[in-house]
Amino acid sequence: MSETILIVDDEQDVLDLLAFNLQKAGFKTIAARDGATALQKARDAMPALIVLDLMLPQIEGTEVCRQLKVDPKTAHIPIIMLTAKAEEVDRVVGLELGADDYVTKPFSPRELALRVKTILRRASGRSAPTEVFKVGDMVLDLAKHEVTVKGKPVELTATEFKLLTTLLERRGRVQTRDRLLMDVWGYEGEMDTRTVDTHVRRLREKLGKTADLIETVRGVGYRLAE
């Protein structure tokens, strides 16, 4: 069975070009021309991958990506961001939101089709969601909702546990304070990022020497060392 690719772009000529090349590469395609439709089609069709433009009517591509990645039902769907924005900061923001790749316009349709195949091949090799994380002397068991350091239990609040789980699941990747506020606390918009700093400080105190694994990236946020 051919895998379905959702193409999201507000320009019809881009949709037609991508659909032609992806179909030629053996994929089925569906399309959306705005952010709201993209979210609906992603949830209804559950495509194998999404090619997502950033500059969209109604809901911007970055917000579409964020909503899909925080929803457990759609978080696994790989996303390639396609945009005219070529600045490094835009690329970093896109990847931090969970995008798997970032392609700038103008682009080669053949190269994009190859990237789609590469990402899907990589995704097909993913194992089941991790239930137990082991990093250094620390072990986090999702099923038991338990954290131990050198075999001794560490008492964490529900928020501290979720914060640590989020950092572990994304270890090696920098998490901005704003993203942690959205993903751990569910806050959106202008919120006081000192909330994150306070919880990270408490988490470090409880983890003892293992807290060195939680690295501060000055001016950006936090990262759990690989």
C-alpha positions as CSV (number, residue, x, y, z in Angstrom):
1,M,0.0,0.0,0.0
2,S,1.3,3.5,-0.9
3,E,2.1,5.8,2.0
4,T,0.1,9.0,2.1
5,I,1.9,12.4,2.3
6,L,0.0,15.5,3.4
7,I,1.3,18.6,1.5
8,V,0.5,22.0,3.1
9,D,1.1,25.2,1.2
10,D,-1.0,28.2,0.3
11,E,0.3,28.3,-3.3
12,Q,-1.5,26.0,-5.7
13,D,1.5,25.7,-8.1
14,V,3.7,24.4,-5.2
15,L,1.0,21.9,-4.2
16,D,0.7,20.7,-7.8
17,L,4.5,20.4,-8.2
18,L,5.0,18.5,-5.0
19,A,2.0,16.2,-5.6
20,F,3.3,15.3,-9.1
21,N,6.8,14.5,-7.9
22,L,5.7,12.6,-4.8
23,Q,3.2,10.6,-6.8
24,K,5.9,9.8,-9.3
25,A,8.0,8.6,-6.4
26,G,5.2,6.1,-5.4
27,F,3.3,8.1,-2.8
28,K,-0.3,9.0,-2.4
29,T,-0.9,12.7,-1.6
30,I,-3.5,14.9,0.0
31,A,-3.3,18.7,0.2
32,A,-4.3,21.6,2.4
33,R,-3.9,25.3,1.7
34,D,-4.3,26.7,5.3
35,G,-3.3,25.8,8.8
36,A,-6.7,24.9,10.1
37,T,-7.4,22.5,7.2
38,A,-3.9,21.0,7.7
39,L,-4.6,20.2,11.3
40,Q,-8.0,18.6,10.5
41,K,-6.6,16.5,7.6
42,A,-3.6,15.4,9.7
43,R,-5.9,14.1,12.4
44,D,-8.4,12.5,10.1
45,A,-6.0,10.9,7.5
46,M,-3.0,10.2,9.8
47,P,-0.5,10.6,6.9
48,A,2.9,8.9,6.9
49,L,4.6,12.3,6.6
50,I,3.7,16.0,6.3
51,V,5.4,18.6,4.1
52,L,4.5,21.8,5.8
53,D,4.9,25.4,4.7
54,L,5.5,28.0,7.4
55,M,3.7,31.0,5.9
56,L,0.0,29.9,6.0
57,P,-3.4,31.6,6.3
58,Q,-5.4,31.2,9.6
59,I,-2.7,29.3,11.5
60,E,1.0,29.6,10.9
61,G,3.0,26.5,10.1
62,T,5.0,26.7,13.3
63,E,1.8,26.5,15.3
64,V,0.5,23.7,13.2
65,C,3.7,21.8,13.9
66,R,3.6,22.5,17.6
67,Q,0.0,21.3,18.0
68,L,0.7,18.1,16.1
69,K,3.8,17.4,18.1
70,V,2.1,17.9,21.5
71,D,-0.8,15.6,20.6
72,P,0.0,12.0,21.4
73,K,-2.1,10.8,18.4
74,T,-0.1,12.8,15.9
75,A,3.3,13.4,17.6
76,H,4.9,10.4,15.7
77,I,4.1,11.9,12.2
78,P,7.4,13.2,10.7
79,I,7.3,16.8,9.4
80,I,9.4,18.5,6.8
81,M,9.1,22.2,7.0
82,L,9.1,24.0,3.6
83,T,9.6,27.7,3.6
84,A,11.1,30.8,2.0
85,K,12.6,31.7,5.3
86,A,16.3,30.9,5.1
87,E,17.6,32.5,8.3
88,E,19.4,30.2,10.8
89,V,17.1,31.3,13.6
90,D,14.0,30.2,11.6
91,R,15.6,26.8,11.0
92,V,16.5,26.4,14.7
93,V,12.9,27.3,15.8
94,G,11.5,24.8,13.3
95,L,13.6,22.0,14.5
96,E,13.1,22.8,18.2
97,L,9.3,22.5,17.6
98,G,9.9,19.0,16.5
99,A,10.3,19.1,12.7
100,D,12.4,16.3,11.3
101,D,13.8,18.4,8.4
102,Y,13.8,21.9,7.0
103,V,13.9,22.8,3.3
104,T,14.1,26.3,1.9
105,K,12.5,27.6,-1.3
106,P,13.4,27.4,-4.1
107,F,13.9,23.7,-3.7
108,S,14.5,20.6,-5.9
109,P,11.4,18.4,-6.0
110,R,13.6,15.3,-6.6
111,E,15.7,16.1,-3.6
112,L,12.6,16.7,-1.5
113,A,11.2,13.3,-2.6
114,L,14.5,11.7,-1.6
115,R,14.3,13.4,1.8
116,V,10.8,12.1,2.3
117,K,12.0,8.5,1.5
118,T,14.9,8.8,3.9
119,I,12.8,10.1,6.8
120,L,10.2,7.4,6.3
121,R,12.8,4.7,6.1
122,R,14.3,6.0,9.4
123,A,10.9,6.3,11.0
124,S,10.0,2.7,10.1
125,G,13.0,1.6,12.2
126,R,11.8,3.3,15.3
127,S,11.1,1.1,18.3
128,A,8.1,1.3,20.6
129,P,8.0,4.3,22.9
130,T,10.5,4.0,25.7
131,E,9.1,3.1,29.1
132,V,12.3,3.1,31.1
133,F,15.1,5.7,30.7
134,K,18.5,5.1,32.1
135,V,21.1,7.9,32.1
136,G,24.1,7.6,34.3
137,D,23.0,6.6,37.8
138,M,19.4,7.8,37.2
139,V,16.5,5.6,36.1
140,L,13.1,6.9,35.2
141,D,10.3,4.3,34.9
142,L,7.2,5.8,33.2
143,A,4.9,2.9,34.0
144,K,5.7,3.0,37.7
145,H,6.0,6.8,37.7
146,E,9.2,6.3,39.6
147,V,12.7,7.9,39.6
148,T,15.7,6.4,41.3
149,V,19.4,7.5,41.6
150,K,21.8,4.7,42.5
151,G,18.8,2.6,43.3
152,K,17.4,5.0,45.8
153,P,13.9,6.6,45.1
154,V,13.7,10.3,44.4
155,E,10.4,11.9,45.4
156,L,9.2,14.3,42.7
157,T,6.0,16.2,42.2
158,A,3.9,15.4,39.2
159,T,5.2,18.6,37.4
160,E,8.9,17.8,38.2
161,F,8.3,14.2,36.9
162,K,6.8,15.5,33.7
163,L,9.6,18.1,33.3
164,L,12.3,15.4,33.7
165,T,10.5,13.0,31.4
166,T,10.3,15.7,28.7
167,L,14.1,16.4,29.0
168,L,14.9,12.7,28.9
169,E,12.7,12.0,25.8
170,R,14.5,14.9,24.0
171,R,18.0,14.4,25.5
172,G,20.7,16.1,23.6
173,R,18.3,18.7,22.2
174,V,17.9,22.1,23.6
175,Q,14.5,22.9,25.0
176,T,13.6,26.6,25.2
177,R,11.8,27.9,28.3
178,D,8.8,28.8,26.2
179,R,8.5,25.4,24.8
180,L,8.8,23.8,28.2
181,L,6.1,26.1,29.5
182,M,3.8,24.8,26.6
183,D,4.7,21.1,26.8
184,V,5.0,20.7,30.6
185,W,2.6,23.3,32.0
186,G,0.3,23.8,29.0
187,Y,0.9,27.6,29.0
188,E,0.7,29.6,25.8
189,G,1.4,33.2,25.1
190,E,3.3,35.6,27.4
191,M,4.1,33.7,30.6
192,D,6.8,34.2,33.2
193,T,9.6,31.8,32.2
194,R,11.0,32.0,35.8
195,T,8.5,29.2,36.5
196,V,10.7,26.9,34.5
197,D,13.9,28.1,36.2
198,T,12.4,27.5,39.6
199,H,11.3,23.9,38.8
200,V,14.7,23.1,37.2
201,R,16.4,24.3,40.4
202,R,14.2,22.2,42.6
203,L,14.7,19.2,40.3
204,R,18.5,19.6,40.4
205,E,18.4,19.8,44.2
206,K,16.5,16.5,44.4
207,L,18.7,14.7,41.9
208,G,22.0,15.5,43.7
209,K,25.1,14.9,41.7
210,T,23.1,13.5,38.9
211,A,21.7,17.0,38.3
212,D,24.9,17.8,36.4
213,L,23.2,16.0,33.5
214,I,20.7,18.9,33.2
215,E,22.7,21.6,31.3
216,T,21.8,25.2,31.1
217,V,22.1,26.7,27.6
218,R,22.6,30.4,28.4
219,G,19.9,32.7,27.0
220,V,18.0,29.8,25.5
221,G,16.9,27.0,27.9
222,Y,17.9,23.6,29.1
223,R,19.2,20.3,27.7
224,L,19.7,16.9,29.2
225,A,23.1,15.6,28.3
226,E,23.2,12.5,26.1
